[in-house]
Structures are given as structure tokens and as C-alpha cells.
Amino acid sequence: MLLSDDRAGIGFLLLLGILAVVIPVGNLAVPNDSVFHVPTYAVALSGKFICYALLALALDLVWGYLGILSLGHGAFFALGGYGMGMYLMRQIGERGVYGHPVLPDFMVFLDWQELPWYWYGFDVFPFAALMILLVPGLLAFGFGWLAFRSRVTGVYLSIMTQALTYALMLAFFRNDMGFGGNNGLTDFKSLLGFDLQAPGTRNGLFVASVIALAGGYVVCRWIVRSRLGRIVMAIRDSESRVRSLGYRDERFKLFVFVVSAVLAGVAGALYVPQVGIINPSEFGPINSIEIVIWVAVGGRGTLYGAAYGAVLVNYAKSYLTVAYPEVWLFVLGGLFVGVTVFLPRGLMGLLNDIRERFGVRGGVDGHVEHPPERGRDGLRDVAQGRPQ
């Protein structure tokens, strides 16, 4: 069974199930003067953190199991967000500031006469949902096909991913691109006919985010626990040996990279209606670097650890940027250095070490998951199989 020996994974999914019930009930059913009431702003903030957790999960799939340190995953997240933002802008219609039935307000302000062709279809949700999956996936496919066929690896590949997101950021900042320029897309009104400011809609988006995170975890877990996953981990640990066995390693890398990009796009699409804006700053290289920090803090190569790390770091960011705004960047940098030096396997690795020290059998998910050792096991199993 996929999760039968994954105790921490089951616990992670149970926790998500509890949150999907407790937070909406606490917001909608508990009186405002009760200590157990969950404010509406907390629902939106929690949904934002869940979207970040899905983004971290996507990065962990390629970094923790494939060995590719992507410094550009923020690009896929932002593209998914723009896909949702374009749909939400088309839903405003005559409710906008300028009251134009077709053109978004920023286009009217810039004296655009007609809707650009690439905005067609975004007034229909199924088309927008398809683009949210397709655009990040196609970009990842094109980038990965060129990079992996050329056997670009290591720091060079990381630099290329960062250059990709930086180039997209510069492009989306341009007003003539038709995506709102520096201001981006905002002032959203409704989603599928539901008022985005209504508490029920906020809670519905939160539940949808939780379901997406749970589904993303199950998909990623299926990949890494399958024969495909063992090949992927073998590629991570000794790509040349896997290639010598007759495997087309670039195909496996490309598949996992595209899946990861699609998950990041879904996270971005769910993020936008909950925060109410999407602009080119989401493409910023610093955002992609922060994602790496989330994964490193939680524990690379664990999936659920990456999700926990995203929530933990962003909660600290929300607190410190209000209480001590001048020290947050120093804390973030120090956190990354400290984790790299003292906790190379993150908080989940530390928890495993504590359990082993006290004689508790197995790791946090029923086994101690050290990526290099698992990779060598995967390489041994791959060597006994047939090339594909």
C-alpha cells in the first residue's frame, strides 16, 4: 500500500483533515466573542501558508529526490497565479473602476483598444484551470528538455533556473506585455460567482488548498515509492552509472521536473484569490531562494518535512516582519546558514536522530529516510532490472 508504512505521512494527512474541519468551523460556527473563534484574516493567512507548503513540496520532489537544486520554482508558482488572476480579472466586467464589459481596468487606463489574443478563453473557468496546469508544465518541459539533453547539471543548472525566473520577472514588469506591469493584477471581485470577500468563500478556498496539498503529497509519495522513484534517486546519487545501465536518464528527470512545475502552478493559482493580488515580484529570485530555505529547514527528501518547514518559516516571517521588521532578513540568512551547518537533514532529520538516540525503532515515518543510502539501494535495484 502507498501509505501503509508511512506513519508520518498518515499523520500529515490526518493533520490536514483536522485543519480542513476545525478552521472553517471555528470561523463560521463559533461566535466572535468566543476564545475558540478563528478570525477571517487567520483563515486567509492559513490558506496562504498551505499554498506555500504545496510549493515547498513541489521543490522537495526535484531537490530532495532528483538532486536538482532549482532556484527558479517561483516562476512556475507565479505563472499559475497569473493564470488564476487573468480569470478573476475577466470576471470583474462592468464592476471595474472604468466599467468596461471586456477590458480589465489597467488596459482601459493604458488606452488598449481590444483584448490581447492570449486573454481569450480566460472568462471560462475550465479553460483557465487548464492553462494553470499547462503553461507551467510546458515551460518546465521546454526548459528541462533543452537542459537535460545537454546534460547541464549542478550549480550551472541552478543558475539557469534562476536566470529563467529573473527573465520572466523583467518581462512581466513591462506594461506592453498586457499583464498589468508593475502593479500586476488585483481588485478581484468573485470566483465562480462567489464573492471573494465572503467568509464562506474564504473558507472554501482554504479547504481547496488543503485538498490540493493532500493530493500533491499522495502524488509525490507515489512517485518516490514506485520503481520510477528508485530510478530517480539512483540518478540523483550516480547519474553516470544509471546512464551506463542503459536508462535514458533525461526522460525521468524531465517527467519529475514537469510534475513539480505543475504542482507549483496549482499552488500559485490557489494563492492568488486568497491574497488578492499577483504581480511580477512573485518572479523575484529571492522568492525562489526562500523556497529552498523552507525545504532545508523542514528536511529535504521527506516531502512532509518541506511542508512543515514552509509553514514554520512563513509563520516566523509574519511575526517578525511586524514585530522586528529590520531584523527579519538577518534571521532568514542566519537560519539558512545554521540549518546548513548544524542540521543538514533539517528538523525531520533532527527528530529522527532524537528517536534513534532514545532507542525508538524507525524514523518519523516508520523508517529512517537518508536520501543517499536510499539512493544506493535504488541504484542496486535498478541495476537488477531492465533498462527502459
Rosetta blueprint (number, residue, H / E / L):
1 M L
2 L L
3 L L
4 S L
5 D L
6 D L
7 R H
8 A H
9 G H
10 I H
11 G H
12 F H
13 L H
14 L H
15 L H
16 L H
17 G H
18 I H
19 L H
20 A H
21 V H
22 V H
23 I H
24 P H
25 V H
26 G H
27 N H
28 L H
29 A L
30 V L
31 P L
32 N L
33 D L
34 S L
35 V L
36 F L
37 H L
38 V L
39 P L
40 T H
41 Y H
42 A H
43 V H
44 A H
45 L H
46 S H
47 G H
48 K H
49 F H
50 I H
51 C H
52 Y H
53 A H
54 L H
55 L H
56 A H
57 L H
58 A H
59 L H
60 D H
61 L H
62 V H
63 W H
64 G L
65 Y L
66 L L
67 G L
68 I L
69 L L
70 S L
71 L L
72 G L
73 H H
74 G H
75 A H
76 F H
77 F H
78 A H
79 L H
80 G H
81 G H
82 Y H
83 G H
84 M H
85 G H
86 M H
87 Y H
88 L H
89 M H
90 R H
91 Q L
92 I L
93 G H
94 E H
95 R H
96 G L
97 V L
98 Y L
99 G L
100 H L
101 P L
102 V L
103 L L
104 P L
105 D H
106 F H
107 M H
108 V H
109 F H
110 L L
111 D L
112 W L
113 Q L
114 E L
115 L L
116 P L
117 W H
118 Y H
119 W H
120 Y L
121 G L
122 F L
123 D L
124 V L
125 F H
126 P H
127 F H
128 A H
129 A H
130 L H
131 M H
132 I H
133 L H
134 L H
135 V H
136 P H
137 G H
138 L H
139 L H
140 A H
141 F H
142 G H
143 F H
144 G H
145 W H
146 L H
147 A H
148 F H
149 R H
150 S L
151 R L
152 V L
153 T L
154 G H
155 V H
156 Y H
157 L H
158 S H
159 I H
160 M H
161 T H
162 Q H
163 A H
164 L H
165 T H
166 Y H
167 A H
168 L H
169 M H
170 L H
171 A H
172 F H
173 F L
174 R L
175 N H
176 D H
177 M H
178 G L
179 F L
180 G L
181 G H
182 N H
183 N H
184 G L
185 L E
186 T E
187 D L
188 F L
189 K L
190 S E
191 L E
192 L L
193 G L
194 F E
195 D E
196 L L
197 Q L
198 A L
199 P H
200 G H
201 T H
202 R H
203 N H
204 G H
205 L H
206 F H
207 V H
208 A H
209 S H
210 V H
211 I H
212 A H
213 L H
214 A H
215 G H
216 G H
217 Y H
218 V H
219 V H
220 C H
221 R H
222 W H
223 I H
224 V H
225 R H
226 S L
227 R H
228 L H
229 G H
230 R H
231 I H
232 V H
233 M H
234 A H
235 I H
236 R H
237 D H
238 S L
239 E H
240 S H
241 R H
242 V H
243 R H
244 S H
245 L L
246 G L
247 Y L
248 R L
249 D H
250 E H
251 R H
252 F H
253 K H
254 L H
255 F H
256 V H
257 F H
258 V H
259 V H
260 S H
261 A H
262 V H
263 L H
264 A H
265 G H
266 V H
267 A H
268 G H
269 A H
270 L H
271 Y H
272 V H
273 P H
274 Q H
275 V H
276 G L
277 I E
278 I E
279 N L
280 P H
281 S H
282 E H
283 F H
284 G L
285 P H
286 I H
287 N H
288 S H
289 I H
290 E H
291 I H
292 V H
293 I H
294 W H
295 V H
296 A H
297 V H
298 G H
299 G L
300 R L
301 G L
302 T L
303 L L
304 Y H
305 G H
306 A H
307 A H
308 Y H
309 G H
310 A H
311 V H
312 L H
313 V H
314 N H
315 Y H
316 A H
317 K H
318 S H
319 Y H
320 L H
321 T H
322 V H
323 A H
324 Y L
325 P L
326 E L
327 V L
328 W H
329 L H
330 F H
331 V H
332 L H
333 G H
334 G H
335 L H
336 F H
337 V H
338 G H
339 V H
340 T H
341 V H
342 F H
343 L L
344 P L
345 R L
346 G H
347 L H
348 M H
349 G H
350 L H
351 L H
352 N H
353 D H
354 I H
355 R H
356 E H
357 R H
358 F L
359 G L
360 V L
361 R L
362 G L
363 G L
364 V L
365 D L
366 G L
367 H L
368 V L
369 E L
370 H L
371 P H
372 P H
373 E H
374 R H
375 G H
376 R H
377 D H
378 G H
379 L H
380 R H
381 D H
382 V H
383 A H
384 Q H
385 G L
386 R L
387 P L
388 Q L
